[in-house]
Amino acid sequence: MKAIVKAIMTTGAIAGMFAISAFTTAPRNLSLGKESRMWFDGTSTVRSYKCNAVKLETSVFGEPTAAPAEIVKSASLTVPVAQIDCGNKTMNEHMRKALKAEQFQQINWTMDSYEVQGTAVTVNGKLTIAGKQNAIQLKGTGTAENGVIRFKGSKQFKMTEYGVKPPTLMLGTMKVGDAVTVSFDLALSE
């Protein structure tokens, strides 16, 4: 009789644990969709330019079905400097040199917190470029539909805020402007 009672209690405890875990959702790893992209635009004394981050690496944990202000639990993004393409070999070389790519091979961003008001999203985090880290606030629009979280926006800042000297060419007759606008369209799903 003791063995039967013990077996029933053990089975009940196991069933109870499964029932609790079915209603408790742990953050899940979210992957970056192929349609995601990031690019930056700038100017020079000769012409404007656009460079694409060909490769983006993310680490995002969240719950896509949670309330908007609770979807993402943690997030970070890495851009390998060697994977930034400005569409011109010479410009790529100058950009990598300015970003000190041999010493600092990645641009890193990490999220500290975020707020959601309707579709407006404000994300506070830290951005590290060429070894210098600064706090940064990103503003954009966010949606969460059919298990896909999307965040779009742009942010302008100065290269010199990160210790990056804007490149100059042709004995200084061509100068790259200090201001850069980074734009992003990121889609995440399980």
C-alpha positions in Angstrom: 0.0 0.0 0.0 2.8 2.4 0.9 4.4 1.8 -2.5 1.1 2.6 -4.3 0.6 5.8 -2.4 4.3 6.8 -3.0 3.9 6.1 -6.8 0.7 8.1 -7.0 2.3 11.0 -5.1 5.4 10.9 -7.4 3.3 10.8 -10.5 1.2 13.7 -9.2 4.3 15.8 -8.4 5.7 15.1 -11.9 2.4 16.0 -13.6 2.3 19.2 -11.5 5.8 20.2 -12.5 4.9 19.7 -16.2 1.7 21.8 -15.8 3.6 24.7 -14.1 6.3 24.6 -16.7 3.7 24.7 -19.5 2.4 28.1 -18.1 5.8 29.6 -17.3 7.6 30.9 -20.3 11.4 31.3 -20.1 13.0 33.8 -22.5 13.8 32.2 -25.8 16.7 32.9 -28.2 15.4 35.0 -31.1 17.2 34.9 -34.5 17.8 37.7 -36.9 15.8 37.3 -40.1 17.5 37.4 -43.6 15.6 40.6 -44.5 17.3 42.5 -41.6 19.7 45.1 -42.6 21.9 48.0 -41.2 23.6 50.7 -43.1 25.2 54.1 -42.5 25.2 57.3 -44.6 27.7 60.2 -44.5 29.0 63.0 -46.5 32.4 64.3 -47.8 33.5 67.4 -49.6 33.2 65.5 -52.8 30.0 63.3 -52.4 27.8 61.5 -50.0 28.4 57.8 -49.3 26.5 54.8 -48.0 28.0 51.7 -46.4 26.2 48.4 -45.6 26.9 46.2 -42.7 27.0 43.0 -44.7 27.0 40.7 -41.6 25.2 41.3 -38.3 25.5 39.0 -35.3 22.9 39.2 -32.6 22.1 37.7 -29.2 18.5 38.4 -28.3 16.4 36.6 -25.7 12.7 37.4 -25.4 9.1 36.2 -25.5 7.4 37.2 -28.7 3.9 36.7 -27.3 4.5 38.9 -24.2 3.2 42.5 -23.8 5.2 44.9 -25.9 7.1 46.4 -23.0 8.1 42.9 -21.9 9.0 41.1 -25.1 12.8 41.5 -25.1 14.7 40.5 -22.0 18.3 41.1 -23.3 19.8 42.1 -26.6 23.2 42.7 -28.2 24.5 43.2 -31.7 27.9 42.9 -33.3 29.1 44.2 -36.6 32.4 42.8 -37.8 34.3 45.9 -39.2 35.7 43.8 -42.0 32.1 43.1 -43.1 31.3 46.8 -43.7 31.0 47.4 -47.5 31.0 50.9 -48.9 30.9 49.7 -52.5 34.4 50.9 -53.2 37.6 49.0 -52.3 39.6 52.2 -51.6 36.8 53.6 -49.4 36.5 50.3 -47.6 40.2 50.4 -46.8 40.0 54.0 -45.5 36.9 53.3 -43.4 38.6 50.2 -41.8 41.7 52.2 -41.1 39.6 55.0 -39.5 37.8 52.4 -37.4 41.1 50.9 -36.2 40.0 47.5 -37.6 43.2 45.7 -36.9 43.0 46.5 -33.2 39.2 46.6 -32.8 37.6 44.1 -35.2 34.0 44.7 -34.1 31.5 47.3 -33.4 29.4 46.2 -30.4 26.0 47.4 -29.0 24.2 46.1 -25.9 20.7 47.0 -24.7 20.3 48.3 -21.1 16.6 49.1 -21.2 13.7 50.0 -23.5 10.3 51.7 -23.4 7.3 51.2 -25.7 4.5 53.7 -26.3 2.2 52.5 -29.1 4.6 51.7 -31.9 7.3 54.2 -30.7 10.2 52.4 -29.1 13.1 54.0 -27.2 16.1 51.8 -26.5 18.9 52.7 -24.1 22.2 51.0 -24.5 25.9 51.2 -25.0 27.7 51.4 -28.3 31.4 50.6 -28.7 33.3 51.7 -31.8 37.1 51.6 -32.1 37.4 50.6 -28.5 35.4 53.6 -27.1 32.1 52.9 -25.4 29.4 55.6 -25.1 25.8 55.4 -23.9 23.4 55.7 -26.8 19.6 56.1 -27.2 17.9 54.7 -30.3 14.4 55.7 -31.3 12.3 53.9 -33.8 9.2 52.0 -34.5 8.5 48.5 -33.4 5.9 45.9 -34.2 5.3 42.3 -33.0 3.1 40.3 -35.4 2.9 36.6 -36.1 5.9 35.8 -33.9 8.1 38.4 -35.7 9.5 41.4 -33.8 10.6 44.3 -36.0 12.5 47.4 -35.1 13.2 50.2 -37.6 14.9 53.5 -37.0 18.0 55.7 -37.4 20.4 57.6 -35.3 22.9 60.3 -36.1 26.1 60.8 -34.2 29.7 62.0 -34.7 32.6 59.7 -35.4 34.8 61.8 -33.2 32.5 61.0 -30.2 34.1 57.5 -30.5 37.7 58.6 -31.1 37.4 58.0 -34.8 39.1 60.6 -37.0 37.1 61.1 -40.2 39.3 60.1 -43.2 40.9 62.7 -45.5 42.2 61.9 -49.0 44.1 63.6 -51.8 46.3 65.6 -49.4 43.3 66.9 -47.5 41.3 68.1 -50.5 38.6 65.4 -49.8 37.4 65.3 -46.2 34.8 63.0 -44.8 32.2 64.7 -42.6 32.1 63.9 -38.9 28.4 63.1 -38.8 27.2 59.6 -39.6 23.6 58.4 -39.7 23.1 54.7 -38.9 19.8 53.2 -40.1 18.5 49.8 -39.2 15.6 47.5 -40.1 15.8 44.4 -37.8 13.4 41.5 -37.8 13.6 38.8 -35.1 11.8 35.5 -34.6 12.2 32.2 -33.0 
